[in-house]
Amino acid sequence: MTRKLSLLRDTRGANLVEYIILVGVIALIAIAGFKAFGNRVNDKVNEQAGSVSGINGAAQ
């Protein structure tokens, strides 16, 4: 009986589980943000790449 109680009170693995859950939630938020803003970010990157390419072409 005392062994069962000691196992119930053992919290050594609790921190690891909390960190795993935290990493999972952060990953889900990152994926949702990428899906929501991915196209806009890609458009802006391509726009800036075109600007840099135009400046580079004008310098030659």
N, C-alpha and C positions, 0 to 999 in steps of 0.2 A: 504494500500500500504506500509506504513512504517513497519507494522508487517511482511510482506513478506520479506522486505529487512533485517530486524533484524534477521529473521530465516536463511536467506542465509549467513549472516555474522557470525552466531553462530558456533564456532569451538570447543565447549566443548567435544564432543564425538570423535573428530578426533584423539586424542592421543590413545584412547582405540582401535580404528580400526587399527591404525598403529601397536600397540603392538600385536594384534591378527594376523595380516598379518605376522609380524616378527616371531612369535612363529610357525606359519604354515610353513613358509619357512625353519626354523631351523629343524622342524620335518621332512619335506621332504628330506632335506640334510642328516639327520641322518638315515632315512630309506634307502636312496640310498646308503649310505656308508655301512650300514649293509648288504645290498644285494650284493654289490660289493666285500666286504672283509670278509663277514661272514664265508665262508667256510675256508678261510686261517686262520682266527683267531681261529676258532674251532679246526683246525688241530694243531696249535701251542699250544693251551691249553691242548689238549689231549697228545701231545708229552711231555710237561712239567709235566703233571700228571703222565705219565709213568716213567719219570726220578725220580720224587719224590717217587713214589711207589717202584722203584728199589732200591733206597737208603734206604728206610725204611725197605724193605725186607732183604737187606744185613746186616743191623744193628742187626737184630734179631738173 
